[in-house]
Amino acid sequence: MQSKSRCFGVSKRLQNSSSLGTEDASQLAARFFNYFGQVNIFRPSFIRDFNDNTLATARKCLVVTVSSAIFVAVCIVWTDYPLASLIDRTLVRHHITTTKINIPDLLLPGCIALVIIAWASYCFCKLTGRFPSVVRLALSIGTVTPCVYVVKEIAQHFFGRVYPRAILLHPQLQQFRFFHENFVRGGFPSGHMMVITPLLLMLCGFSPKLRLIWIGLGLALGAALIATNYHFLGDVIAGAYLGFVADRAWLVMSGASMRRFIKHHRDALTIRS
């Protein structure tokens, strides 16, 4: 009796939110509950579909990992310090000294504000039933952002690379100091890129029509971090890569069942305009 009432409720919501007829909405709701009522994670078909999604994501991550590793290695060995020195000399000609610029680090307050807004939006949408498309986005941002920030702290403590401005003043600090307690550590990888990359990737999935704008914002942030000698080029690439991995990991963990449902019932989910 309870499952029938749930099915009827979903049918009504689908009918009110789209132009589907009563019969189509009822069929879609019945398929939905029939599917999730029979899901068994130990069934070979479920494991096979989950593995297919995981392997497809793993292949993409492998390509990005190899490319990023090559770029980061090249930057660390040949590009980072010469590029930072060139930027510093160029700005000095315009009477700007990057080593004396004091830019406040607002990453932690920004992450806290972002997480609060995301969870507040999630609770509001769930309680009111409005903006259902925002629920998944808010849940993703509210979960991934604090996790990425913690990973950022661990990674920066592990590598122990100082900021470019300190290296420009003291070139002997170029080496990585693994697990070295130093108040200026935090250069590698870039925490800003680690946090902003999964956020922008989620926004690209949420609003594909604005994808170029989100990509442009990410490139602009990376260029600004390099142009102000806040991070080396290698730091920015490594941070963007780790942010990409975080987004892919969340996609695999949170979306396997829903992607399988959409794949097998794509015709039922098509909404007529």
VOGUMAR-247434 format. One line per field, with one value per residue (C-alpha): residue number from 1; residue in three letters; z, x, y. Coordinates in pm, 1 decimal, m for minus. Each point is the difference from the previous one (the first is absolute). Layout:
num: (NUM:...)
residu: (ALA:...)
c3: (Z:...)
c1: (X:...)
c2: (Y:...)
This chain:
num: (1:2:3:4:5:6:7:8:9:10:11:12:13:14:15:16:17:18:19:20:21:22:23:24:25:26:27:28:29:30:31:32:33:34:35:36:37:38:39:40:41:42:43:44:45:46:47:48:49:50:51:52:53:54:55:56:57:58:59:60:61:62:63:64:65:66:67:68:69:70:71:72:73:74:75:76:77:78:79:80:81:82:83:84:85:86:87:88:89:90:91:92:93:94:95:96:97:98:99:100:101:102:103:104:105:106:107:108:109:110:111:112:113:114:115:116:117:118:119:120:121:122:123:124:125:126:127:128:129:130:131:132:133:134:135:136:137:138:139:140:141:142:143:144:145:146:147:148:149:150:151:152:153:154:155:156:157:158:159:160:161:162:163:164:165:166:167:168:169:170:171:172:173:174:175:176:177:178:179:180:181:182:183:184:185:186:187:188:189:190:191:192:193:194:195:196:197:198:199:200:201:202:203:204:205:206:207:208:209:210:211:212:213:214:215:216:217:218:219:220:221:222:223:224:225:226:227:228:229:230:231:232:233:234:235:236:237:238:239:240:241:242:243:244:245:246:247:248:249:250:251:252:253:254:255:256:257:258:259:260:261:262:263:264:265:266:267:268:269:270:271:272:273)
residu: (MET:GLN:SER:LYS:SER:ARG:CYS:PHE:GLY:VAL:SER:LYS:ARG:LEU:GLN:ASN:SER:SER:SER:LEU:GLY:THR:GLU:ASP:ALA:SER:GLN:LEU:ALA:ALA:ARG:PHE:PHE:ASN:TYR:PHE:GLY:GLN:VAL:ASN:ILE:PHE:ARG:PRO:SER:PHE:ILE:ARG:ASP:PHE:ASN:ASP:ASN:THR:LEU:ALA:THR:ALA:ARG:LYS:CYS:LEU:VAL:VAL:THR:VAL:SER:SER:ALA:ILE:PHE:VAL:ALA:VAL:CYS:ILE:VAL:TRP:THR:ASP:TYR:PRO:LEU:ALA:SER:LEU:ILE:ASP:ARG:THR:LEU:VAL:ARG:HIS:HIS:ILE:THR:THR:THR:LYS:ILE:ASN:ILE:PRO:ASP:LEU:LEU:LEU:PRO:GLY:CYS:ILE:ALA:LEU:VAL:ILE:ILE:ALA:TRP:ALA:SER:TYR:CYS:PHE:CYS:LYS:LEU:THR:GLY:ARG:PHE:PRO:SER:VAL:VAL:ARG:LEU:ALA:LEU:SER:ILE:GLY:THR:VAL:THR:PRO:CYS:VAL:TYR:VAL:VAL:LYS:GLU:ILE:ALA:GLN:HIS:PHE:PHE:GLY:ARG:VAL:TYR:PRO:ARG:ALA:ILE:LEU:LEU:HIS:PRO:GLN:LEU:GLN:GLN:PHE:ARG:PHE:PHE:HIS:GLU:ASN:PHE:VAL:ARG:GLY:GLY:PHE:PRO:SER:GLY:HIS:MET:MET:VAL:ILE:THR:PRO:LEU:LEU:LEU:MET:LEU:CYS:GLY:PHE:SER:PRO:LYS:LEU:ARG:LEU:ILE:TRP:ILE:GLY:LEU:GLY:LEU:ALA:LEU:GLY:ALA:ALA:LEU:ILE:ALA:THR:ASN:TYR:HIS:PHE:LEU:GLY:ASP:VAL:ILE:ALA:GLY:ALA:TYR:LEU:GLY:PHE:VAL:ALA:ASP:ARG:ALA:TRP:LEU:VAL:MET:SER:GLY:ALA:SER:MET:ARG:ARG:PHE:ILE:LYS:HIS:HIS:ARG:ASP:ALA:LEU:THR:ILE:ARG:SER)
c3: (0.0:84.3:m328.4:m193.9:174.8:m74.7:m361.9:m20.7:156.6:m245.4:m287.9:107.1:31.6:m340.7:m153.8:149.1:m88.6:m365.9:m291.9:37.6:17.5:301.8:m155.8:m93.9:344.5:170.7:m218.2:74.3:376.4:m11.3:m190.0:244.6:313.4:m166.0:m94.4:337.1:184.1:m179.5:14.1:154.8:20.6:m5.8:m330.1:m285.5:m225.6:259.1:62.4:m375.5:m61.6:295.3:m125.7:m349.0:140.5:224.7:m279.1:m236.0:265.0:85.0:m362.8:m11.7:331.1:m126.4:m307.5:208.3:262.2:m250.1:m175.1:326.9:139.1:m310.2:4.4:374.4:m24.6:m288.3:190.1:320.7:m175.3:m271.2:8.3:347.0:129.1:m334.7:m67.2:350.2:m38.1:m338.7:142.0:293.7:m224.4:m232.9:284.5:154.0:m320.7:67.2:360.3:137.5:231.4:46.9:298.6:194.3:m99.6:295.2:m132.2:278.4:m27.5:m8.5:m104.3:336.5:64.1:m357.8:40.5:325.5:m158.0:m307.4:207.7:216.1:m307.4:m167.7:297.0:66.4:m363.4:23.3:312.8:m144.5:m325.7:173.6:253.4:m244.3:m303.2:m217.0:m243.9:m12.9:m243.6:262.6:259.4:m156.8:m76.0:356.0:143.3:m220.8:87.6:371.0:12.8:m236.0:106.6:362.3:m110.2:m260.3:252.7:241.6:m278.9:m95.8:352.3:8.4:m344.7:72.1:330.5:m177.8:m280.7:209.5:m290.2:87.3:m193.6:m306.3:172.7:272.0:m261.0:m197.3:313.4:102.3:m306.1:224.3:106.5:m340.0:116.8:131.9:375.8:70.8:333.5:87.5:249.9:m153.6:31.4:m369.5:m129.2:m210.3:m351.4:m147.8:m104.8:m41.0:247.5:m194.6:m312.7:199.2:138.2:m308.2:m256.9:130.6:62.1:m360.6:m133.2:196.3:m137.9:m351.6:53.9:157.0:m277.2:m313.1:m198.3:226.2:m21.3:m176.2:274.5:277.3:m187.0:m56.7:371.3:85.4:m252.0:122.2:360.8:m96.5:m205.1:287.2:247.8:m233.2:m102.4:365.4:88.3:252.4:m150.6:m253.0:m324.4:124.9:319.5:m201.5:m230.1:293.8:187.9:m302.6:m50.5:360.5:m24.7:m314.7:177.3:290.0:m238.5:m184.4:328.3:121.5:m334.9:27.1:364.0:m22.8:m349.4:m94.7:73.8:m147.4:m319.8:m40.7:46.1:m255.4:m245.6:5.2:14.9:m213.0:m207.5:311.5:132.0:m322.6:71.2:m289.3:m56.3)
c1: (0.0:283.7:182.3:m321.2:m42.4:362.4:m45.3:m317.5:178.2:288.3:m243.4:m177.8:325.4:116.8:m333.2:4.5:364.8:m19.9:m233.8:m12.3:m344.7:m134.3:69.0:358.4:73.5:m144.5:206.8:317.1:m64.7:m79.1:321.6:198.5:m124.6:9.3:362.9:121.1:m209.4:184.2:352.0:241.7:361.9:107.0:m172.1:251.6:m187.4:23.0:369.3:65.9:m170.3:178.4:333.2:m71.0:m57.3:303.8:226.7:m112.0:78.0:328.1:113.4:m68.0:180.9:295.8:38.1:m28.4:239.4:273.7:m35.6:m5.4:299.5:203.5:m97.4:63.0:340.2:103.4:m116.6:182.8:329.0:12.8:m287.8:m116.5:288.3:96.3:m364.4:m46.0:322.4:m111.8:m336.3:169.8:244.5:m280.9:m209.6:298.6:35.3:m352.7:90.4:m185.0:182.1:m179.4:216.0:m142.4:m364.1:m205.5:m305.4:m217.8:m69.0:m379.7:m13.5:m109.8:m270.8:m117.3:m26.4:m193.2:m243.5:m41.1:m74.3:m253.7:m178.7:1.1:m148.7:m251.4:m112.6:m19.9:m216.7:m225.1:m56.6:m60.4:m243.7:m197.1:19.1:106.9:290.5:60.0:288.6:190.3:m12.7:270.3:222.9:m26.0:65.3:306.7:147.5:m72.8:167.1:295.7:122.2:95.2:151.2:216.1:112.9:114.4:186.6:160.3:133.9:141.1:160.7:160.3:135.9:137.6:180.8:109.5:63.2:7.5:m168.6:169.6:45.5:212.4:200.0:64.4:147.6:184.8:73.2:146.4:m357.5:m92.0:28.3:m298.3:13.5:m219.3:m182.5:202.6:m164.9:34.3:m234.3:33.2:m78.6:m312.6:120.4:m47.3:m263.9:m210.4:m288.1:m197.8:3.0:m78.1:m315.8:m116.4:53.3:m263.6:m236.7:29.3:m31.7:m322.8:m129.2:88.5:m217.4:m277.6:m10.1:178.8:m98.1:226.0:289.3:230.4:m58.1:87.9:310.9:100.6:m36.1:227.3:263.8:m22.7:56.0:299.0:150.1:m53.2:174.6:298.7:9.7:12.4:262.1:m239.4:61.8:232.8:m138.0:65.5:m195.0:m302.3:5.2:35.1:m284.6:m229.4:81.8:m80.4:m323.4:m89.8:68.5:m222.6:m285.3:35.5:14.9:m319.7:m166.6:82.6:m104.1:m324.1:m130.7:39.1:m358.6:m164.2:208.4:m102.9:m368.3:22.4:184.2:m267.2:m300.3:113.6:m315.8:m219.9:200.5:m38.7:m228.2:m201.3:30.0)
c2: (0.0:233.3:m66.8:73.9:334.3:88.7:m92.7:209.1:299.2:m17.1:m32.1:317.1:193.2:m115.6:91.9:349.6:68.6:m103.4:m44.4:m378.4:m149.8:m185.2:m336.9:84.5:143.6:m307.6:m230.3:194.6:m5.5:m372.0:m69.0:211.9:m176.6:m340.2:58.8:127.7:m254.6:m280.2:146.4:m244.9:109.0:m365.9:m71.4:m55.2:245.1:280.7:m70.2:m12.3:335.9:157.5:m133.4:134.6:348.6:m27.7:m122.9:276.9:260.4:m173.1:20.0:373.7:49.9:m202.4:219.9:316.5:m142.5:m79.3:337.1:193.0:m188.9:82.9:367.0:36.1:m170.2:225.6:307.6:m92.9:m77.3:266.7:248.8:104.4:211.2:162.3:92.8:144.8:199.7:131.2:108.1:170.3:189.2:105.2:135.1:178.2:199.0:123.6:78.9:m303.9:m241.8:m331.9:m95.9:294.7:m41.4:m118.3:m183.7:m145.4:m371.0:m27.8:m365.8:m138.8:265.2:m43.6:m378.4:36.6:247.2:m221.3:m309.9:186.9:136.3:m342.8:m184.5:276.4:m22.5:m377.4:8.8:269.2:m187.4:m332.3:142.6:213.5:m228.6:293.3:11.8:m377.5:45.3:201.3:m279.1:m215.2:299.8:130.1:m345.9:m42.5:339.5:m36.3:m342.2:36.4:346.2:m84.9:m331.4:173.2:259.8:m271.2:m181.8:332.1:49.4:m354.0:30.8:336.8:m129.6:m307.5:184.5:296.9:235.9:368.9:280.2:153.3:336.6:m158.3:m192.5:319.1:155.2:m317.4:m221.3:m273.1:m84.3:m144.5:m360.6:m191.2:m51.2:m299.8:19.2:307.7:234.4:344.2:296.3:86.7:m347.7:m45.1:68.8:m348.1:m86.7:312.2:m16.4:259.1:m215.9:m315.0:159.9:191.4:m280.4:m247.6:291.8:117.1:m355.6:m41.3:329.4:m117.5:m307.4:206.1:263.2:m127.4:309.4:208.3:m245.0:245.0:256.8:m249.2:m114.3:361.0:75.6:m292.1:108.0:358.6:m105.9:m213.1:282.6:245.7:m230.7:m30.5:367.2:113.5:m263.2:m147.2:m345.0:m154.8:m138.1:m353.0:72.6:112.3:m304.0:m240.2:169.3:m12.5:m368.0:m93.6:196.8:m193.3:m331.0:106.5:79.1:m331.8:m194.2:164.9:m72.7:m370.3:m33.2:195.9:m58.6:m366.6:m108.6:309.2:m20.9:m363.5:89.3:281.1:m222.8:m272.8:233.1:294.1:m9.4:29.3:295.1:198.5:296.0:135.8:369.2)
